[in-house]
Amino acid sequence: MTRDLFRRRILVPVLELLRQGITPEKIALSIALGITLGVTPVLGSTSLLCLAAALLFRLNMPAIQLVNYLVYPLQFLLLLPFFRAGEWIFSATPMALSAAMMVAMIRTDTWNAIHLLWTATLHALVAWMVFASLASLLLYILLLPVLQKLIRSPQEEAL
């Protein structure tokens, strides 16, 4: 079931994009940036960041946004680790904060949560930038040969 879901939701759409004349390099960059921009520790920013990246690098908008939406749960999972990494980078006093507490703060009073978490969010962004630059490069390097092979192989072999 998982394999069939992977094939239907990820492999087939990527192969269709490759068959539309989009280069493996552009697809690899779309996927790599969709993943790394999709886990930005600023809730509500990922779609705009992906839009900007797609326009800047002339990437396939549906591809980068699809990847962004697929990694959406990771954004929540990585939110607190980015906050902690930011605290470590800046030697800031750790906040007594959990993921559940952050969500509750945002749901209760979004503007107050933004005010209270402003500095911690900026620190988390720095940590994310370090992670994202390395992760984007690594993902691109790993994905490119796979996508180049997929575009060369017949459709029947890939599916």
Buried (B, 14 or more C-beta within 10 A) or exposed (E): EEEEEEEEEBBBEBBEBBEEEBBBEBBBBBBBBBBBBBBBBBBEEBBEBBBEBBEEEEBBBEBBBBBBBBBEEEBEEBBBBBBBBBBEEBEBEEBEBEBEEBBEBBEEEEEEBBEBBEEBBEBBBBBBEBBBEEBBEEBBEEBBEEBBEBBEEEEEEBE
